[in-house]
């Protein structure tokens, strides 16, 4: 069980950290031109963060006690294939959701 004081400390620390990080880009650097190499790296932030959030949920899902689930792996493979092949975010999400629903209905 988490102590209430620890929980509030974490909430406040995350809030201050989030504000500080945003203020750095919007308040301090917002009116200056950023170097091209930094802009190029910032473009890939979402591409790096989203898989880092999703992969543990596919490889070690909590719903199965950490055991890999073939339906989730198939949905991830379908999502990747459609996203990579057709460059469509909505198509990729639809393919993954379709495989999950189909797997739930058949399994």
C-alpha positions as CSV (number, residue, x, y, z in Angstrom):
1,X,0.0,0.0,0.0
2,X,1.3,3.4,-0.9
3,X,1.4,6.1,1.8
4,X,-0.7,9.2,1.0
5,X,2.3,11.5,1.5
6,X,4.4,9.5,-1.0
7,X,1.5,9.6,-3.5
8,X,1.1,13.3,-3.2
9,X,4.9,13.8,-3.5
10,X,4.9,11.8,-6.7
11,X,1.9,13.7,-8.1
12,X,3.4,17.1,-7.3
13,X,6.9,16.1,-8.6
14,X,5.5,14.9,-11.9
15,X,3.5,18.1,-12.2
16,X,6.5,20.3,-11.6
17,X,8.6,18.2,-13.9
18,X,6.0,18.3,-16.7
19,X,5.6,22.1,-16.3
20,X,9.4,22.6,-16.3
21,X,9.9,20.5,-19.4
22,X,7.1,22.4,-21.3
23,X,8.3,25.8,-20.0
24,X,11.8,25.0,-21.3
25,X,10.5,24.6,-24.9
26,X,7.7,27.2,-24.8
27,X,8.9,29.9,-22.4
28,X,12.7,29.8,-22.8
29,X,13.2,28.6,-26.4
30,X,9.8,29.3,-27.8
31,X,10.8,32.5,-29.7
32,X,14.1,31.3,-31.0
33,X,14.9,29.2,-34.0
34,X,16.1,25.7,-33.1
35,X,18.9,24.0,-35.0
36,X,17.9,21.6,-37.8
37,X,19.5,18.6,-36.2
38,X,17.4,19.1,-33.0
39,X,14.1,19.6,-35.0
40,X,14.9,16.3,-36.9
41,X,15.4,14.4,-33.6
42,X,12.2,15.9,-32.0
43,X,10.1,14.7,-35.0
44,X,10.8,11.1,-33.9
45,X,9.8,11.5,-30.3
46,X,6.2,10.0,-30.7
47,X,7.6,7.3,-32.9
48,X,9.9,6.2,-30.1
49,X,7.5,6.7,-27.2
50,X,4.4,4.9,-28.5
51,X,6.1,1.6,-29.2
52,X,7.8,1.8,-25.8
53,X,4.4,2.1,-24.1
54,X,2.7,-0.6,-26.2
55,X,5.4,-3.4,-26.4
56,X,5.2,-4.5,-22.8
57,X,1.4,-4.8,-23.0
58,X,1.8,-7.1,-26.0
59,X,4.8,-9.2,-24.9
60,X,3.9,-9.5,-21.2
61,X,0.2,-8.7,-20.8
62,X,-1.1,-8.4,-17.2
63,X,-4.4,-10.1,-18.2
64,X,-2.6,-13.4,-18.9
65,X,-0.2,-13.2,-15.9
66,X,2.7,-12.1,-18.0
67,X,2.5,-15.0,-20.5
68,X,2.6,-14.0,-24.2
69,X,-0.9,-14.2,-25.8
70,X,-1.0,-15.4,-29.5
71,X,-4.0,-13.1,-30.2
72,X,-2.2,-10.0,-28.9
73,X,0.9,-10.9,-30.9
74,X,-1.2,-11.5,-34.1
75,X,-2.9,-8.1,-33.5
76,X,0.4,-6.4,-33.1
77,X,1.8,-8.0,-36.2
78,X,-1.3,-7.0,-38.2
79,X,-1.1,-3.4,-36.9
80,X,2.6,-3.2,-37.8
81,X,2.0,-4.7,-41.3
82,X,-0.9,-2.5,-42.2
83,X,0.8,0.6,-40.7
84,X,4.1,-0.1,-42.5
85,X,2.6,-1.2,-45.8
86,X,-0.2,1.4,-46.2
87,X,1.2,4.3,-44.0
88,X,-2.3,4.6,-42.5
89,X,-2.6,5.1,-38.7
90,X,-6.4,4.5,-38.8
91,X,-6.0,1.4,-41.0
92,X,-3.4,0.0,-38.7
93,X,-5.6,0.6,-35.6
94,X,-8.5,-1.0,-37.4
95,X,-6.5,-4.0,-38.4
96,X,-5.2,-4.5,-34.9
97,X,-8.7,-4.1,-33.4
98,X,-10.2,-6.4,-36.0
99,X,-7.7,-9.1,-35.2
100,X,-8.4,-8.7,-31.4
101,X,-12.2,-8.9,-31.9
102,X,-12.0,-11.8,-34.3
103,X,-9.6,-13.7,-31.9
104,X,-12.0,-13.0,-29.0
105,X,-15.0,-14.3,-31.0
106,X,-13.2,-17.4,-32.3
107,X,-11.2,-18.2,-29.2
